[in-house]
Each structure stands twice: as C-alpha cells, then as structure tokens.
C-alpha cells in the first residue's frame, strides 16, 4: 500500500510539473519582445569602433569612440522581454560613459518610448518617437530640422534637445542627425562643439 501511495504522489507531482511548464511556455509565447524602434537606433546605436571628432570655437578637440556595444534581450521590470543595448564610449575631454538604450514602450510618455542615458547619476541624453515639445526628466525635445550644414557637410533629419541636468557628463543643448548621431553640442560653459570628422557603422 505504501508503494502505491508513493507511486501516486510521484505521478501527481509529475503531472503538476508538466502543467506548470506548459503554462510557462504558453505565457512566454504570448508575450512578444519589445524591440527598440529603428528610428531610435538610427540616432543613438552604433557599433564598437565608431567615432566622432568635434572642435569648439577655440579649436579644442574632443574625440568620442564607442569602446563596446553589448546587445541583449532581457526580462525587464515589465511583463514582456525587452531589447537592450549597453554602450560604453570614451571621450578625450570627458570621462568614460556608459549608456543604456532599451525598449520601454510606455504609452504615458511616447509610442515605443526609448531612452539613452548616462549613469552615475542618470541623465537622459536622447529619446525618440515623440512630438516636439515633449519633456522627459531633464531633457526636452525642441524641434526637428530637415537639414543642417556644419563645415560644408549637410546632415539630415536633425533633432534638437535642451537639457537642464547637472550631471557632469550632460550637455545643455544637443543636435542629433539620423544615421550619424550627435553632430553638435553645447556645454554649460557656452562652448559649442561641432562635428568635423566621423566614421560610424550600425549593428542592424
């Protein structure tokens, strides 16, 4: 009788295990991955080795290079898996910076809302897929230009942001061009840095 009871218990546990696993698999299949919009990637996600050279009005130079770019799909704080990029850059003028780009899909902010932030402490550097005038934490999306000329080179679909962050890595005004990234920025000492050379590649 004891053997039969043990056999019944093992069989019951096995059935419960299969049911739970089946439910988990079904749940994961019904939860589509939240991917970062291509629109966002075209402004802020670039491969390791990509670089940008800037000069200010006094001919000081700053070179920013992508040191690493780690792509992953993570189980985020929400109920769905999320696409994520962790990007580390090195600047000749500022400290090493680590940026996080991930899909948040927050309808309260913007459709397919994504952020690119500097850590320690966090400061938003760029976001997309929102109307002009949208503000998120320290950053406000001011406007978009169809084109912008810097040193005889034309850049297209330029988005302009203003920041009031006190983060040491943050800038007061930023200009991002599609497929190029940051093409001009102003720091809190009123210096204007403009792109003079770049070499970029994209991971998608």
C-alpha positions in Angstrom: 0.0 0.0 0.0 2.8 2.4 0.8 4.5 1.8 -2.6 1.2 2.5 -4.3 0.8 5.8 -2.3 4.4 6.9 -3.2 3.8 6.0 -6.9 0.6 8.0 -6.9 2.4 11.0 -5.3 5.2 10.9 -7.8 2.7 10.7 -10.7 0.8 13.6 -9.2 3.9 15.7 -8.9 4.9 14.9 -12.5 1.5 16.0 -13.8 1.7 19.3 -11.8 5.3 19.9 -13.1 4.2 19.3 -16.7 1.1 21.6 -16.3 3.2 24.4 -14.8 5.9 24.1 -17.5 3.2 24.1 -20.2 1.7 27.2 -18.7 5.0 29.0 -18.6 5.8 28.1 -22.2 2.4 29.3 -23.3 2.8 32.5 -21.4 6.2 33.3 -23.0 4.9 32.6 -26.4 2.1 35.1 -25.9 4.4 37.8 -24.8 6.1 39.5 -27.8 9.5 41.0 -27.4 9.5 44.8 -27.2 12.1 45.9 -29.7 13.8 49.4 -29.9 12.4 51.3 -32.9 14.7 51.6 -35.9 14.1 55.3 -35.7 15.7 55.4 -32.3 18.6 53.2 -33.4 19.4 55.4 -36.3 20.2 58.3 -34.0 21.9 56.6 -31.0 23.0 53.0 -31.5 26.4 52.4 -33.2 29.0 49.6 -33.4 32.2 49.3 -31.4 34.9 51.3 -33.1 32.6 54.1 -34.4 34.0 57.5 -33.6 33.2 61.3 -33.8 35.7 64.2 -33.7 34.4 67.6 -32.5 36.1 71.0 -32.4 34.9 74.1 -30.4 35.2 77.7 -31.3 38.7 77.8 -29.8 39.8 74.8 -31.9 40.0 72.4 -28.9 39.2 68.9 -30.0 37.2 66.1 -28.5 37.1 62.5 -29.9 34.4 60.2 -28.8 34.8 56.5 -29.6 32.5 53.5 -29.0 34.5 51.2 -26.8 31.9 48.4 -26.6 28.3 47.7 -27.6 26.5 44.8 -25.9 23.2 43.7 -27.3 20.7 41.5 -25.4 17.1 40.6 -24.8 16.3 40.9 -21.1 13.4 40.1 -18.8 12.7 43.6 -17.8 10.6 45.0 -14.9 7.5 44.7 -17.0 5.7 41.6 -18.2 7.4 41.3 -21.5 11.0 40.7 -22.8 12.9 43.8 -23.8 15.6 44.6 -26.3 18.6 46.3 -24.7 21.9 47.9 -25.8 24.7 48.8 -23.3 27.1 51.1 -25.0 30.4 52.4 -23.5 32.1 55.4 -25.0 35.5 57.0 -24.4 36.0 60.8 -24.7 39.2 62.7 -24.8 37.6 65.6 -22.9 35.3 63.8 -20.5 35.3 60.5 -18.5 34.3 57.2 -19.9 30.5 57.0 -20.2 28.1 54.1 -20.2 24.8 54.4 -21.9 21.7 52.2 -21.8 19.2 52.0 -24.6 16.2 49.8 -24.0 12.6 49.5 -25.1 10.2 50.8 -22.6 7.0 51.1 -24.7 5.4 53.5 -22.3 2.1 54.9 -23.7 2.1 57.6 -21.0 5.2 59.1 -22.4 5.6 58.3 -26.1 4.8 55.4 -28.5 7.7 52.9 -28.4 9.5 55.2 -26.0 13.2 54.6 -25.6 16.0 56.3 -23.7 19.7 56.6 -23.9 21.1 57.6 -20.5 24.4 58.3 -18.8 24.7 56.6 -15.5 26.1 57.8 -12.1 23.9 59.7 -11.8 21.4 59.1 -14.6 20.7 61.9 -17.2 18.7 61.4 -20.3 20.7 62.2 -23.4 18.2 61.3 -26.2 14.7 59.9 -26.8 12.6 59.5 -29.9 9.1 58.8 -31.3 7.6 61.8 -29.5 6.0 65.2 -30.5 8.0 68.4 -30.5 7.9 69.9 -27.0 7.8 66.6 -25.2 9.8 66.6 -22.0 11.2 63.6 -20.2 13.0 64.2 -16.8 15.9 66.6 -17.6 15.6 66.6 -21.4 13.1 68.4 -23.7 12.7 67.7 -27.5 12.7 71.2 -29.1 12.4 70.7 -32.8 13.5 68.8 -35.9 15.3 70.3 -38.9 15.1 68.8 -42.3 18.8 69.5 -42.8 21.7 71.3 -41.1 25.1 72.3 -42.6 28.3 72.1 -40.5 31.6 72.8 -42.0 30.2 72.4 -45.6 28.7 69.0 -44.8 24.9 68.5 -44.8 23.2 66.4 -42.2 19.6 65.3 -42.4 16.6 65.0 -40.0 18.4 66.8 -37.2 16.6 66.6 -33.8 17.4 69.3 -31.2 17.2 68.8 -27.5 17.8 71.0 -24.5 18.8 69.7 -21.1 18.9 71.2 -17.6 20.7 68.3 -15.9 23.5 69.0 -13.5 25.2 65.7 -14.4 28.9 66.2 -15.2 28.5 64.3 -18.5 25.4 66.2 -19.6 25.2 69.0 -22.1 22.9 72.0 -22.3 21.9 71.6 -26.0 22.3 68.6 -28.3 21.8 68.1 -32.1 21.4 64.6 -33.4 21.3 63.6 -37.1 19.8 60.5 -38.5 22.4 57.7 -39.2 25.2 59.9 -37.7 24.4 60.5 -34.1 25.5 63.6 -32.2 26.7 66.3 -34.6 26.8 69.4 -32.4 26.5 70.1 -28.7 26.8 73.0 -26.3 28.2 72.6 -22.8 27.4 74.6 -19.7 30.3 77.0 -20.3 28.6 78.1 -23.5 31.2 76.3 -25.7 29.8 75.0 -29.0 31.3 71.7 -30.3 30.8 70.8 -33.9 31.4 67.6 -35.7 34.4 67.7 -38.0 35.1 64.0 -38.7 33.3 60.7 -38.1 33.2 57.1 -39.0 30.2 55.1 -37.9 28.6 51.7 -38.5 25.3 50.3 -37.2 24.6 46.9 -35.7 21.3 46.4 -37.6 
